[in-house]
Amino acid sequence: MSMSESERPKDSFLHDIFSICTTLTPEATAAASEKAKELGFDVDRGIVSLRETFINLSSARMVLEDAIEKEKLVQLPITVQKEVLTNLEGIAKALKGLTDGVDEVVNLTNAVETLNTSIWKYGLHNLSDEVLGYQKKINELKRQEVRIAALVTQLDLAIVRAQQADSAANEIEQRKTDALSFLDGVKQSSATASTLLEQIRDTGTQANTLRTSIQQHEKQSSELSAHIQVTRSLLGISQIGLPKFRNSCHV
């Protein structure tokens, strides 16, 4: 599956241009010319003759290779690089077809003329150092702007994350404060519970003492009641408290 133009990395245009140029050698054009003659193709029915087409192609190839080697083509807009690459791809396809025995004479001559038109239109054959220097600075400024924009984006993200971190820290601090307050409440409740427990223990002790005293008083009361009963019996005192006397007088 071939890579679409939208998927092709921008930095691959120059590499692909140079790669195709290396295939457009005199040996390749000579082989295509021999094949055309062998099959009896009309080599003069294009815009220009096939022979002149190959001369123009050789010249264009040298211009492009020189522009790439001297880092001139890299300074030009991506659209120009893409257009040149498209022209070269058309030439390579037609040249291969002609070599394989397909009548591509017209397509080949048209493709080479289109490439030459692009070279002259954009002045690729006459790029001055002054123009390239200015363009190089412009490109460098664009790259700097892109990097600055990326750094600004990263900075904005860092600010957001810092704010989130501050918010999280404040929340943690608040939770810590709440936890300490809760702990103080637990300590106070524990102290209150301890005091109450001590009071309960004291109350229990007092209750035990009081119960023991009551039991002693009850014992004493029982003993006293028993003693009173014995005393009454000995004294002959009735239940209603009146002494009983025998009648010693006889009338």
VOPAGU-2260 file (C-alpha; in pm, 1 decimal, decimal comma):
REM VOPAGU-2260
SITE   aa  ch    i         X         Y         Z
SITE  MET   A    0       0,0       0,0       0,0
SITE  SER   A    1     150,7     331,5    -107,3
SITE  MET   A    2     168,9     622,6     133,5
SITE  SER   A    3     -76,3     905,0      60,6
SITE  GLU   A    4      46,3    1263,2      36,5
SITE  SER   A    5    -130,7    1352,7     361,6
SITE  GLU   A    6      46,8    1067,5     541,8
SITE  ARG   A    7     392,8    1136,0     396,8
SITE  PRO   A    8     629,7    1301,8     647,6
SITE  LYS   A    9     730,8    1649,7     533,1
SITE  ASP   A   10    1101,7    1579,4     577,0
SITE  SER   A   11    1079,5    1288,8     332,6
SITE  PHE   A   12    1021,3    1507,0      21,7
SITE  LEU   A   13    1390,5    1592,0     -29,5
SITE  HIS   A   14    1495,5    1234,9      40,0
SITE  ASP   A   15    1245,6    1103,8    -217,0
SITE  ILE   A   16    1341,4    1369,2    -472,1
SITE  PHE   A   17    1708,5    1277,6    -444,8
SITE  SER   A   18    1626,6     905,8    -450,5
SITE  ILE   A   19    1430,7     937,3    -778,2
SITE  CYS   A   20    1701,0    1159,5    -933,0
SITE  THR   A   21    1956,2     883,9    -878,8
SITE  THR   A   22    1745,5     653,2   -1099,5
SITE  LEU   A   23    1723,4     897,4   -1390,0
SITE  THR   A   24    2074,8     816,4   -1508,9
SITE  PRO   A   25    2210,8     832,6   -1866,2
SITE  GLU   A   26    2210,4     452,9   -1864,3
SITE  ALA   A   27    1837,5     447,5   -1782,1
SITE  THR   A   28    1746,2     698,8   -2052,9
SITE  ALA   A   29    1966,5     517,2   -2307,8
SITE  ALA   A   30    1790,7     188,1   -2231,6
SITE  ALA   A   31    1448,7     351,5   -2273,2
SITE  SER   A   32    1554,5     514,7   -2601,2
SITE  GLU   A   33    1679,4     182,2   -2740,7
SITE  LYS   A   34    1354,2      12,6   -2637,2
SITE  ALA   A   35    1147,7     280,3   -2812,0
SITE  LYS   A   36    1347,0     240,1   -3132,1
SITE  GLU   A   37    1331,9    -138,3   -3105,7
SITE  LEU   A   38     951,6    -135,1   -3082,2
SITE  GLY   A   39     915,3     129,7   -3352,4
SITE  PHE   A   40     760,8     399,6   -3135,1
SITE  ASP   A   41     736,0     748,5   -3286,1
SITE  VAL   A   42     998,3     931,9   -3076,1
SITE  ASP   A   43     914,7    1269,1   -3229,5
SITE  ARG   A   44     542,2    1288,9   -3165,3
SITE  GLY   A   45     566,6    1460,1   -2825,1
SITE  ILE   A   46     596,5    1833,8   -2754,8
SITE  VAL   A   47     968,0    1791,5   -2816,1
SITE  SER   A   48    1162,4    1492,8   -2946,6
SITE  LEU   A   49    1254,9    1209,5   -2715,4
SITE  ARG   A   50    1622,2    1291,4   -2762,0
SITE  GLU   A   51    1571,3    1652,5   -2653,2
SITE  THR   A   52    1351,8    1532,2   -2367,4
SITE  PHE   A   53    1636,3    1324,0   -2231,7
SITE  ILE   A   54    1877,7    1619,8   -2263,7
SITE  ASN   A   55    1632,8    1838,6   -2068,0
SITE  LEU   A   56    1586,6    1563,5   -1810,0
SITE  SER   A   57    1962,8    1535,1   -1756,3
SITE  SER   A   58    1987,9    1911,6   -1706,5
SITE  ALA   A   59    1694,4    1916,9   -1464,1
SITE  ARG   A   60    1843,0    1628,2   -1269,5
SITE  MET   A   61    2173,7    1812,6   -1221,8
SITE  VAL   A   62    1990,2    2128,7   -1109,9
SITE  LEU   A   63    1788,3    1937,6    -848,1
SITE  GLU   A   64    2082,1    1736,4    -715,9
SITE  ASP   A   65    2290,5    2054,2    -687,8
SITE  ALA   A   66    2006,4    2232,5    -505,8
SITE  ILE   A   67    1974,0    1944,0    -260,2
SITE  GLU   A   68    2347,6    1903,0    -197,8
SITE  LYS   A   69    2392,1    2278,1    -134,6
SITE  GLU   A   70    2083,3    2281,4      89,1
SITE  LYS   A   71    1900,4    2519,1    -141,2
SITE  LEU   A   72    1589,1    2315,8    -204,1
SITE  VAL   A   73    1527,8    2263,3     167,0
SITE  GLN   A   74    1480,4    2640,3     207,3
SITE  LEU   A   75    1186,9    2645,3     -33,0
SITE  PRO   A   76     823,0    2600,3      74,4
SITE  ILE   A   77     695,4    2246,9     123,1
SITE  THR   A   78     446,3    2299,8    -161,0
SITE  VAL   A   79     732,2    2357,6    -408,1
SITE  GLN   A   80     916,2    2048,8    -288,2
SITE  LYS   A   81     596,2    1845,4    -315,7
SITE  GLU   A   82     532,3    1971,3    -671,2
SITE  VAL   A   83     884,6    1881,5    -782,2
SITE  LEU   A   84     849,5    1536,9    -628,1
SITE  THR   A   85     519,0    1479,9    -806,0
SITE  ASN   A   86     679,5    1575,3   -1138,4
SITE  LEU   A   87     968,8    1337,4   -1080,8
SITE  GLU   A   88     735,3    1052,5    -988,3
SITE  GLY   A   89     551,7    1101,8   -1318,1
SITE  ILE   A   90     880,2    1098,7   -1510,4
SITE  ALA   A   91    1005,3     785,2   -1333,5
SITE  LYS   A   92     677,7     605,4   -1402,8
SITE  ALA   A   93     678,3     695,7   -1775,2
SITE  LEU   A   94    1047,8     607,5   -1811,9
SITE  LYS   A   95     994,9     266,4   -1651,9
SITE  GLY   A   96     693,5     204,0   -1872,0
SITE  LEU   A   97     890,0     290,4   -2185,2
SITE  THR   A   98    1173,0      61,6   -2076,4
SITE  ASP   A   99     920,8    -217,4   -2017,8
SITE  GLY   A  100     788,9    -178,0   -2374,1
SITE  VAL   A  101     491,2      52,5   -2323,3
SITE  ASP   A  102     453,5     353,8   -2552,2
SITE  GLU   A  103     506,1     628,3   -2296,8
SITE  VAL   A  104     681,1     872,9   -2531,9
SITE  VAL   A  105     416,5    1145,7   -2506,7
SITE  ASN   A  106     368,9    1100,5   -2132,7
SITE  LEU   A  107     744,7    1112,6   -2075,4
SITE  THR   A  108     801,7    1426,3   -2281,5
SITE  ASN   A  109     507,1    1600,7   -2113,4
SITE  ALA   A  110     629,7    1505,2   -1764,5
SITE  VAL   A  111     982,2    1635,2   -1832,4
SITE  GLU   A  112     842,5    1960,8   -1973,5
SITE  THR   A  113     629,5    2001,6   -1659,4
SITE  LEU   A  114     937,9    1954,1   -1442,2
SITE  ASN   A  115    1137,2    2208,1   -1642,5
SITE  THR   A  116     847,0    2449,9   -1612,4
SITE  SER   A  117     855,1    2414,2   -1233,0
SITE  ILE   A  118    1231,2    2467,4   -1226,8
SITE  TRP   A  119    1200,8    2789,1   -1427,8
SITE  LYS   A  120     888,5    2904,5   -1248,8
SITE  TYR   A  121    1049,3    2882,3    -907,0
SITE  GLY   A  122    1397,0    2979,2   -1029,9
SITE  LEU   A  123    1552,8    2660,9    -893,2
SITE  HIS   A  124    1833,5    2694,2   -1148,8
SITE  ASN   A  125    1926,4    3042,4   -1029,7
SITE  LEU   A  126    1880,3    3053,5    -652,2
SITE  SER   A  127    2108,4    3324,9    -510,5
SITE  ASP   A  128    2271,3    3299,0    -169,9
SITE  GLU   A  129    2099,7    3625,6     -66,3
SITE  VAL   A  130    1753,3    3491,4    -139,9
SITE  LEU   A  131    1832,8    3158,5      24,0
SITE  GLY   A  132    1983,1    3331,8     326,8
SITE  TYR   A  133    1667,6    3537,0     373,9
SITE  GLN   A  134    1449,0    3232,7     323,5
SITE  LYS   A  135    1665,3    3035,3     563,4
SITE  LYS   A  136    1614,5    3299,6     830,9
SITE  ILE   A  137    1241,1    3300,5     766,1
SITE  ASN   A  138    1231,0    2923,5     799,8
SITE  GLU   A  139    1435,6    2939,1    1116,6
SITE  LEU   A  140    1196,1    3198,5    1261,6
SITE  LYS   A  141     904,0    2971,8    1175,2
SITE  ARG   A  142    1070,8    2680,8    1349,2
SITE  GLN   A  143    1139,4    2900,9    1650,7
SITE  GLU   A  144     775,6    3010,0    1656,4
SITE  VAL   A  145     663,6    2648,4    1644,4
SITE  ARG   A  146     897,6    2559,3    1930,8
SITE  ILE   A  147     784,3    2863,2    2130,4
SITE  ALA   A  148     420,2    2770,8    2074,6
SITE  ALA   A  149     495,1    2416,9    2193,1
SITE  LEU   A  150     673,9    2553,8    2500,9
SITE  VAL   A  151     381,9    2786,4    2575,5
SITE  THR   A  152     146,2    2490,3    2553,5
SITE  GLN   A  153     368,6    2291,3    2788,6
SITE  LEU   A  154     388,7    2590,0    3024,2
SITE  ASP   A  155      10,3    2627,6    3027,8
SITE  LEU   A  156     -21,1    2258,8    3104,1
SITE  ALA   A  157     239,7    2290,1    3379,2
SITE  ILE   A  158      47,3    2585,0    3528,7
SITE  VAL   A  159    -275,3    2385,7    3525,9
SITE  ARG   A  160    -100,2    2091,1    3690,7
SITE  ALA   A  161      58,9    2323,6    3947,9
SITE  GLN   A  162    -283,7    2468,3    4028,4
SITE  GLN   A  163    -421,9    2118,0    4059,8
SITE  ALA   A  164    -130,1    2028,0    4287,2
SITE  ASP   A  165    -195,7    2337,4    4503,5
SITE  SER   A  166    -563,0    2247,7    4523,4
SITE  ALA   A  167    -475,7    1891,5    4619,4
SITE  ALA   A  168    -226,5    2018,3    4879,0
SITE  ASN   A  169    -490,6    2250,1    5027,5
SITE  GLU   A  170    -739,2    1965,3    5039,4
SITE  ILE   A  171    -483,3    1741,8    5208,4
SITE  GLU   A  172    -404,8    2017,0    5459,8
SITE  GLN   A  173    -775,5    2063,1    5530,1
SITE  ARG   A  174    -817,8    1690,0    5579,9
SITE  LYS   A  175    -516,9    1692,2    5810,8
SITE  THR   A  176    -673,6    1973,6    6013,0
SITE  ASP   A  177   -1004,5    1787,2    6027,4
SITE  ALA   A  178    -824,4    1469,5    6134,0
SITE  LEU   A  179    -636,6    1653,6    6411,0
SITE  SER   A  180    -960,0    1814,8    6527,5
SITE  PHE   A  181   -1130,4    1476,8    6527,6
SITE  LEU   A  182    -836,2    1330,1    6719,1
SITE  ASP   A  183    -862,3    1607,0    6979,2
SITE  GLY   A  184   -1232,5    1531,3    7011,1
SITE  VAL   A  185   -1156,6    1162,8    7054,6
SITE  LYS   A  186    -896,3    1246,2    7320,6
SITE  GLN   A  187   -1144,1    1470,1    7503,3
SITE  SER   A  188   -1413,1    1202,9    7479,0
SITE  SER   A  189   -1162,6     947,9    7606,2
SITE  ALA   A  190   -1071,9    1171,7    7898,5
SITE  THR   A  191   -1441,4    1229,3    7975,8
SITE  ALA   A  192   -1507,5     857,8    7949,9
SITE  SER   A  193   -1215,4     784,7    8182,8
SITE  THR   A  194   -1347,5    1037,6    8437,6
SITE  LEU   A  195   -1697,2     895,4    8411,6
SITE  LEU   A  196   -1561,7     543,0    8450,9
SITE  GLU   A  197   -1371,0     649,8    8762,6
SITE  GLN   A  198   -1687,0     808,3    8901,0
SITE  ILE   A  199   -1877,8     488,7    8828,2
SITE  ARG   A  200   -1609,4     289,8    9004,5
SITE  ASP   A  201   -1622,7     527,3    9303,9
SITE  THR   A  202   -1999,5     503,2    9310,3
SITE  GLY   A  203   -1974,3     124,6    9299,0
SITE  THR   A  204   -1730,7     126,7    9586,8
SITE  GLN   A  205   -1959,0     356,2    9787,4
SITE  ALA   A  206   -2255,8     135,9    9705,1
SITE  ASN   A  207   -2067,1    -171,7    9820,9
SITE  THR   A  208   -1972,5       5,8   10144,0
SITE  LEU   A  209   -2329,7     119,2   10199,5
SITE  ARG   A  210   -2461,6    -230,5   10127,4
SITE  THR   A  211   -2215,4    -375,5   10377,0
SITE  SER   A  212   -2323,6    -115,4   10637,0
SITE  ILE   A  213   -2688,4    -192,3   10571,0
SITE  GLN   A  214   -2620,9    -560,4   10607,1
SITE  GLN   A  215   -2444,2    -493,6   10938,9
SITE  HIS   A  216   -2732,1    -277,4   11059,2
SITE  GLU   A  217   -2978,7    -543,7   10953,0
SITE  LYS   A  218   -2774,6    -803,0   11142,8
SITE  GLN   A  219   -2761,0    -578,1   11448,4
SITE  SER   A  220   -3134,1    -510,1   11421,2
SITE  SER   A  221   -3205,0    -881,4   11399,6
SITE  GLU   A  222   -2985,9    -949,2   11701,8
SITE  LEU   A  223   -3148,6    -664,8   11893,9
SITE  SER   A  224   -3495,8    -786,7   11803,9
SITE  ALA   A  225   -3407,9   -1135,1   11919,7
SITE  HIS   A  226   -3266,7    -996,7   12246,0
SITE  ILE   A  227   -3583,4    -794,9   12301,7
SITE  GLN   A  228   -3794,8   -1105,0   12250,3
SITE  VAL   A  229   -3590,1   -1296,8   12504,0
SITE  THR   A  230   -3608,5   -1008,3   12750,4
SITE  ARG   A  231   -3984,2    -987,0   12713,3
SITE  SER   A  232   -4018,7   -1352,3   12772,6
SITE  LEU   A  233   -3811,6   -1331,3   13088,4
SITE  LEU   A  234   -4002,4   -1027,1   13219,4
SITE  GLY   A  235   -4341,1   -1163,0   13122,6
SITE  ILE   A  236   -4424,0    -867,8   12910,1
SITE  SER   A  237   -4712,8    -922,8   12677,3
SITE  GLN   A  238   -4717,1    -833,3   12321,9
SITE  ILE   A  239   -4918,4    -519,4   12405,5
SITE  GLY   A  240   -4655,9    -409,2   12653,9
SITE  LEU   A  241   -4851,1    -476,7   12982,0
SITE  PRO   A  242   -4687,5    -685,9   13245,0
SITE  LYS   A  243   -4862,8   -1002,9   13353,1
SITE  PHE   A  244   -4919,6   -1047,6   13738,3
SITE  ARG   A  245   -5063,2   -1345,6   13919,6
SITE  ASN   A  246   -5367,4   -1281,0   14144,8
SITE  SER   A  247   -5218,9   -1347,0   14495,2
SITE  CYS   A  248   -5509,8   -1210,5   14691,2
SITE  HIS   A  249   -5807,1   -1425,5   14775,7
SITE  VAL   A  250   -6135,3   -1256,2   14882,4
